[in-house]
Amino acid sequence: MITLSSKTDIIGHAIMKLKYIILVCLWGLFIAGVTFLAMKTTQGRYDFITYHHNAERLIAGETLYGSYVNRFDYIYPPLLAQSIAPFTTFLDLDAVSMGWHILSIAALMMSVGLVNRTVSNTKQRFMFWLMPLIFIPNYQSMWVGQISMIMLVCFTGAWFAYKQDRPLITGGLLALATWLKVYPVFLILYFMWRRDWKVVASAFVTGIALLTLQVLLSDIPTITTYFLEVLPGLANNGQMPGLFKNSSILGFTFKMFTETSDIIPLIDSRPLASISRWILTAIIVGGSAFFISRPQKQKNEHTNEARFDLEYGLVVLVSLLFASTLWISGMSPLILCYQLILKQKLRRQTRRLVWLSFSIVSFYFLYLLAFQVGNKLHALILSMGFYGLFLLWVLLIRQLRLINRGSM
């Protein structure tokens, strides 16, 4: 005889099964949609074409770096172009870009899968699989062929490996991420602060190995040009033609005090832009360091794990904000930050604010699509992306503070 309880269980199981069938269909639509955007539209593969073009320049023996403001100028360490270069010798652009596109999709799915391996709640696992599909920056990243999905899986893989007590993998992945985009060095510094020397040693050895590989494939002047000319130029000015859509600390403060064809500032003053940038950097970086370094009153396995998740998510967020540019297409690693805070036991109001931040950051892209270049808007209006990220920073800090005080 089937009891009422067993009937309820059967119905609940059927509903969950239906939800996952719908989820699989949504992922199928996502993959089909971003593949069409990337391969068939005018702006598709925009960033990857730059990577591919510079990989071809390497093969031809040309210099890799230019003024870092033009269409095909390369602004990363040599490793990315060197990794693509072998494929350009025997495959055409369409084949190489399709391979990159498939790799990006796989990286996104792997990242979500790794996070879900640490989650036991079925509803939460479902939500985490759904999140990438409603996070609009993922569409932009896949559309233009950005490296963001590779960065995301490096961050997630490093986090997961550390939780599985595999510090050597953590260090290796963080070194790889740093040689792809530099800003992940913040995460290596974080593990230095934790005095986890296995992670640091692995990052150092892997980093030296990757540096040696880049020198052998190019030359020493290529490396020195990047670190002495390209990187300082980006750090000082960002990429000014796209300032209106830059959500980093530099982007936010420069919008407030720099007039362009797209931006109406509070005041047009380069000194104020620079001063406010470093003040805001000190607040965000210094505030994060302060709360990460605070002693924890009540230590147990649960709170230690929760604290590490929050600290890691906070450092990923701060590293993205500290970078000279943070386009919509570069925001995919934020998925990990949102998932790490949503894993925690949150108050209802805090959870709502996390989703508010997620919504602001996500739908900011749709707002920018409607924005026509050349039509001036006020800097305060063009800074919605930064507002969403700053809200997430405040929420991570607040949750970390509660754990430190033993209030969780």
C-alpha positions as CSV (number, residue, x, y, z in Angstrom):
1,M,0.0,0.0,0.0
2,I,1.3,3.4,-1.0
3,T,1.2,5.9,1.9
4,L,0.7,9.6,1.6
5,S,4.3,10.2,2.5
6,S,5.6,7.9,-0.3
7,K,3.2,9.6,-2.8
8,T,4.7,12.9,-1.8
9,D,8.2,11.5,-2.3
10,I,7.3,10.2,-5.7
11,I,5.8,13.5,-6.8
12,G,8.8,15.4,-5.5
13,H,11.2,13.1,-7.3
14,A,9.2,13.5,-10.5
15,I,9.2,17.3,-10.2
16,M,13.0,17.4,-9.6
17,K,13.6,15.1,-12.6
18,L,11.4,17.3,-14.8
19,K,13.4,20.4,-13.6
20,Y,16.7,18.7,-14.6
21,I,15.2,17.8,-18.0
22,I,14.3,21.4,-18.5
23,L,17.8,22.4,-17.2
24,V,19.5,20.2,-19.8
25,C,17.3,21.7,-22.5
26,L,18.2,25.2,-21.4
27,W,21.9,24.3,-21.5
28,G,21.4,23.0,-25.0
29,L,19.7,26.3,-26.0
30,F,22.6,28.2,-24.3
31,I,25.2,26.3,-26.2
32,A,23.4,26.7,-29.5
33,G,22.8,30.4,-28.9
34,V,26.3,31.3,-28.0
35,T,27.7,29.2,-30.8
36,F,25.5,31.1,-33.3
37,L,26.5,34.4,-31.8
38,A,30.2,33.6,-31.9
39,M,30.4,32.0,-35.3
40,K,27.7,33.7,-37.4
41,T,27.4,37.3,-36.3
42,T,29.5,40.4,-37.2
43,Q,31.0,40.9,-33.8
44,G,31.4,37.2,-33.1
45,R,34.9,36.1,-32.0
46,Y,36.0,39.7,-31.8
47,D,38.5,39.1,-29.0
48,F,39.6,35.7,-30.2
49,I,40.4,37.1,-33.7
50,T,42.9,39.4,-31.9
51,Y,44.5,36.4,-30.1
52,H,44.6,34.5,-33.4
53,H,46.0,37.5,-35.3
54,N,48.9,37.9,-32.8
55,A,49.6,34.2,-32.8
56,E,50.1,34.5,-36.5
57,R,52.4,37.4,-35.9
58,L,54.5,35.3,-33.6
59,I,54.8,32.6,-36.3
60,A,55.9,35.2,-38.8
61,G,58.5,36.5,-36.4
62,E,56.9,39.9,-35.9
63,T,56.9,41.9,-32.7
64,L,54.0,41.0,-30.4
65,Y,53.3,44.4,-28.7
66,G,52.1,47.7,-30.1
67,S,50.4,50.7,-28.6
68,Y,47.8,48.6,-26.9
69,V,44.9,50.8,-28.0
70,N,44.3,49.6,-31.6
71,R,42.1,46.8,-32.8
72,F,44.7,44.0,-33.0
73,D,47.0,45.2,-30.3
74,Y,47.9,42.4,-27.8
75,I,47.8,43.3,-24.1
76,Y,48.5,39.9,-22.4
77,P,51.7,38.1,-21.5
78,P,53.0,36.1,-24.5
79,L,51.7,32.7,-23.2
80,L,48.2,33.0,-24.6
81,A,49.4,33.8,-28.1
82,Q,52.1,31.2,-27.9
83,S,49.5,28.5,-26.9
84,I,47.3,29.3,-29.9
85,A,50.2,29.7,-32.4
86,P,50.8,26.0,-33.2
87,F,47.2,25.6,-34.3
88,T,47.3,28.5,-36.7
89,T,49.9,26.7,-38.7
90,F,47.7,23.9,-39.9
91,L,44.1,25.1,-39.2
92,D,42.2,28.1,-40.5
93,L,40.6,30.7,-38.3
94,D,37.1,29.0,-38.2
95,A,38.5,25.7,-37.0
96,V,40.7,27.2,-34.4
97,S,38.0,29.5,-33.1
98,M,35.5,26.6,-32.9
99,G,38.0,24.7,-30.9
100,W,38.4,27.7,-28.5
101,H,34.7,28.0,-28.3
102,I,34.2,24.3,-27.3
103,L,37.0,24.7,-24.8
104,S,35.3,27.7,-23.2
105,I,32.0,25.8,-22.9
106,A,33.7,22.9,-21.4
107,A,35.6,25.2,-18.9
108,L,32.3,26.8,-17.8
109,M,30.6,23.4,-17.3
110,M,33.6,22.0,-15.5
111,S,33.7,25.0,-13.1
112,V,30.0,24.5,-12.2
113,G,30.5,20.8,-11.8
114,L,33.5,21.3,-9.4
115,V,31.5,23.7,-7.2
116,N,28.5,21.3,-7.1
117,R,30.7,18.5,-5.9
118,T,31.0,20.4,-2.6
119,V,27.3,21.0,-2.3
120,S,24.9,18.4,-0.9
121,N,21.6,20.4,-1.2
122,T,19.8,19.3,-4.3
123,K,18.0,22.7,-4.8
124,Q,21.3,24.6,-4.5
125,R,23.0,22.3,-7.0
126,F,20.1,23.0,-9.4
127,M,20.5,26.7,-8.8
128,F,24.2,26.6,-9.4
129,W,23.7,24.9,-12.8
130,L,21.1,27.5,-13.7
131,M,23.1,30.5,-12.7
132,P,25.5,30.6,-15.6
133,L,22.5,30.6,-18.0
134,I,21.1,33.7,-16.5
135,F,24.4,35.5,-16.0
136,I,24.4,37.7,-19.1
137,P,28.2,38.4,-19.1
138,N,28.7,34.7,-20.0
139,Y,26.9,35.3,-23.3
140,Q,29.1,38.3,-24.0
141,S,32.3,36.4,-23.2
142,M,31.3,33.5,-25.4
143,W,30.2,35.8,-28.1
144,V,33.5,37.6,-28.5
145,G,35.7,34.6,-27.6
146,Q,37.2,36.1,-24.4
147,I,39.6,34.1,-22.2
148,S,37.3,34.6,-19.2
149,M,36.0,31.0,-19.1
150,I,39.6,29.7,-18.9
151,M,40.2,32.1,-16.0
152,L,37.0,30.9,-14.3
153,V,38.0,27.2,-14.5
154,C,41.5,28.0,-13.3
155,F,40.1,29.9,-10.2
156,T,37.5,27.2,-9.5
157,G,40.0,24.3,-10.1
158,A,42.5,25.9,-7.7
159,W,39.8,26.4,-5.1
160,F,38.5,22.9,-5.4
161,A,42.0,21.4,-5.4
162,Y,42.8,23.2,-2.1
163,K,39.7,21.9,-0.5
164,Q,40.7,18.4,-1.6
165,D,44.2,18.9,0.0
166,R,46.0,19.1,-3.3
167,P,48.0,22.4,-2.8
168,L,50.4,21.6,-5.7
169,I,47.5,21.7,-8.2
170,T,46.2,24.9,-6.6
171,G,49.6,26.6,-7.0
172,G,50.1,25.4,-10.6
173,L,46.6,26.6,-11.7
174,L,47.1,30.0,-10.1
175,A,50.5,30.4,-11.8
176,L,49.0,29.5,-15.1
177,A,46.2,32.0,-14.5
178,T,48.7,34.7,-13.6
179,W,50.7,34.2,-16.8
180,L,47.5,34.5,-18.7
181,K,46.2,37.7,-17.2
182,V,48.5,38.9,-14.3
183,Y,45.8,40.0,-11.8
184,P,45.5,36.4,-10.3
185,V,48.8,37.1,-8.6
186,F,46.5,38.5,-5.8
187,L,45.5,34.9,-5.1
188,I,49.1,33.7,-4.8
189,L,49.7,36.6,-2.3
190,Y,46.6,35.4,-0.4
191,F,48.1,31.9,0.1
192,M,51.4,33.6,1.1
193,W,49.5,35.3,3.8
194,R,48.0,31.9,4.8
195,R,51.6,30.6,5.0
196,D,50.6,27.7,2.8
197,W,54.1,27.3,1.4
198,K,53.2,24.3,-0.7
199,V,50.8,26.4,-2.8
200,V,53.3,29.2,-3.0
201,A,56.2,26.9,-3.9
202,S,54.1,25.2,-6.6
203,A,53.0,28.6,-8.0
204,F,56.7,29.7,-8.0
205,V,58.1,26.6,-9.7
206,T,55.2,26.5,-12.3
207,G,55.6,30.2,-12.9
208,I,59.3,29.9,-13.5
209,A,58.7,27.0,-15.9
210,L,56.1,29.0,-17.8
211,L,58.4,32.0,-17.9
212,T,61.2,29.8,-19.3
213,L,58.9,28.4,-21.9
214,Q,57.8,31.9,-23.0
215,V,61.4,33.0,-23.3
216,L,62.3,30.0,-25.4
217,L,59.3,30.4,-27.7
218,S,59.8,34.2,-28.1
219,D,62.8,36.0,-26.5
220,I,63.7,38.0,-23.4
221,P,62.9,41.4,-24.9
222,T,59.3,40.3,-25.5
223,I,58.9,39.6,-21.8
224,T,60.6,42.8,-20.7
225,T,58.6,44.9,-23.2
226,Y,55.4,43.5,-21.6
227,F,56.4,44.2,-18.0
228,L,58.2,47.5,-18.6
229,E,56.0,49.1,-21.2
230,V,52.7,47.4,-21.9
231,L,51.7,46.6,-18.3
232,P,52.6,50.0,-16.8
233,G,50.7,51.7,-19.6
234,L,47.6,49.7,-19.0
235,A,48.0,50.2,-15.2
236,N,48.2,53.9,-15.6
237,N,45.5,54.5,-18.2
238,G,43.5,51.3,-18.8
239,Q,42.0,51.3,-22.3
240,M,40.5,54.7,-22.7
241,P,38.4,54.2,-25.8
242,G,36.2,51.7,-23.9
243,L,36.3,53.7,-20.6
244,F,32.5,54.0,-20.5
245,K,32.1,50.2,-20.1
246,N,34.9,49.6,-17.7
247,S,33.7,48.5,-14.2
248,S,37.1,48.2,-12.5
249,I,38.2,50.7,-9.8
250,L,40.2,52.5,-12.5
251,G,37.2,52.5,-14.8
252,F,34.8,53.9,-12.1
253,T,37.1,56.7,-10.8
254,F,38.2,57.7,-14.3
255,K,34.6,57.9,-15.5
256,M,33.8,60.2,-12.6
257,F,36.6,62.7,-13.5
258,T,37.3,62.2,-17.2
259,E,35.2,63.7,-20.0
260,T,35.1,61.7,-23.3
261,S,32.8,61.6,-26.3
262,D,30.7,59.1,-24.2
263,I,31.0,60.3,-20.6
264,I,29.8,63.4,-18.7
265,P,32.0,63.4,-15.6
266,L,31.3,65.0,-12.2
267,I,34.4,67.1,-12.9
268,D,36.9,66.8,-15.7
269,S,40.2,66.5,-13.7
270,R,42.9,63.9,-14.3
271,P,44.5,64.6,-10.8
272,L,41.2,63.9,-9.1
273,A,40.8,60.7,-11.2
274,S,44.2,59.4,-10.1
275,I,43.7,60.5,-6.4
276,S,40.2,59.0,-6.1
277,R,41.4,55.8,-7.8
278,W,44.1,55.2,-5.2
279,I,41.9,56.1,-2.3
280,L,39.2,53.7,-3.5
281,T,41.9,51.0,-4.1
282,A,43.1,51.5,-0.5
283,I,39.6,51.2,0.8
284,I,38.8,48.0,-1.1
285,V,42.2,46.3,-1.0
286,G,43.0,47.5,2.6
287,G,39.5,46.7,3.9
288,S,39.7,43.2,2.4
289,A,43.1,42.6,3.9
290,F,41.9,43.9,7.3
291,F,38.9,41.6,7.6
292,I,40.8,38.6,6.2
293,S,43.5,39.0,8.8
294,R,41.0,39.3,11.7
295,P,41.2,36.4,14.2
296,Q,38.3,33.9,14.3
297,K,36.6,33.6,17.7
298,Q,35.0,30.2,17.2
299,K,36.9,27.7,15.0
300,N,35.4,24.4,13.8
301,E,35.4,22.5,10.5
302,H,32.3,24.2,9.3
303,T,33.4,27.8,10.0
304,N,36.9,27.2,8.8
305,E,35.5,26.0,5.5
306,A,33.0,28.8,5.2
307,R,35.7,31.4,6.0
308,F,38.0,30.0,3.3
309,D,35.2,30.1,0.7
310,L,34.4,33.7,1.6
311,E,38.0,34.8,1.7
312,Y,38.8,33.1,-1.7
313,G,35.7,34.7,-3.3
314,L,36.7,38.1,-1.9
315,V,40.2,37.9,-3.2
316,V,38.9,36.9,-6.7
317,L,36.6,39.9,-6.7
318,V,39.2,42.3,-5.5
319,S,41.7,41.1,-8.1
320,L,39.1,41.7,-10.8
321,L,38.4,45.2,-9.5
322,F,42.1,46.0,-9.2
323,A,42.8,45.1,-12.8
324,S,43.0,48.1,-15.1
325,T,40.0,47.0,-17.2
326,L,37.0,44.9,-16.4
327,W,34.7,44.6,-19.4
328,I,31.4,42.7,-19.3
329,S,33.1,39.9,-21.2
330,G,35.7,39.6,-18.4
331,M,33.1,39.1,-15.6
332,S,32.6,35.4,-15.9
333,P,34.9,34.5,-13.0
334,L,32.3,36.4,-10.8
335,I,30.1,33.3,-11.1
336,L,32.4,31.6,-8.6
337,C,32.2,34.6,-6.2
338,Y,28.4,34.5,-6.2
339,Q,28.4,30.7,-5.7
340,L,30.8,30.8,-2.8
341,I,28.7,33.3,-0.9
342,L,25.4,31.6,-1.8
343,K,26.8,28.4,-0.4
344,Q,26.8,30.0,3.1
345,K,24.0,30.1,5.6
346,L,22.7,33.6,4.8
347,R,20.0,35.7,6.4
348,R,17.1,36.3,4.1
349,Q,17.9,40.0,3.6
350,T,21.6,39.2,2.8
351,R,20.5,36.5,0.2
352,R,18.2,39.0,-1.5
353,L,21.0,41.6,-1.7
354,V,23.3,39.0,-3.2
355,W,20.7,38.3,-5.9
356,L,20.3,42.1,-6.4
357,S,24.0,42.4,-7.0
358,F,23.9,39.5,-9.4
359,S,21.0,41.1,-11.3
360,I,22.7,44.5,-11.6
361,V,25.9,43.0,-12.9
362,S,24.1,40.6,-15.2
363,F,21.6,43.0,-16.8
364,Y,24.2,45.8,-17.0
365,F,25.2,44.3,-20.3
366,L,21.7,44.7,-21.8
367,Y,21.8,48.3,-20.7
368,L,25.1,48.8,-22.5
369,L,23.7,47.2,-25.6
370,A,21.1,50.0,-25.7
371,F,23.8,52.6,-25.2
372,Q,24.9,54.2,-28.4
373,V,28.6,55.2,-28.6
374,G,28.8,58.9,-29.0
375,N,25.7,59.7,-27.0
376,K,27.0,61.2,-23.8
377,L,25.6,59.9,-20.5
378,H,26.5,60.9,-17.0
379,A,29.3,58.8,-15.3
380,L,27.0,58.0,-12.4
381,I,24.6,56.3,-14.8
382,L,27.4,54.4,-16.7
383,S,28.7,53.0,-13.4
384,M,26.0,50.5,-12.7
385,G,28.3,47.5,-13.1
386,F,30.7,48.9,-10.4
387,Y,27.7,49.5,-8.1
388,G,26.8,45.8,-8.3
389,L,30.3,44.7,-7.7
390,F,30.8,47.0,-4.8
391,L,27.6,45.7,-3.2
392,L,29.0,42.1,-3.6
393,W,32.2,43.3,-1.9
394,V,30.3,44.7,1.0
395,L,28.3,41.5,1.4
396,L,31.4,39.3,1.4
397,I,33.0,41.5,3.9
398,R,29.9,41.5,6.1
399,Q,29.6,37.7,6.0
400,L,33.3,37.3,6.8
401,R,32.9,39.6,9.7
402,L,30.0,37.6,11.1
403,I,32.1,34.4,10.9
404,N,35.0,36.1,12.6
405,R,32.8,37.3,15.5
406,G,31.3,33.8,15.9
407,S,27.8,35.0,14.9
408,M,27.2,32.3,12.3
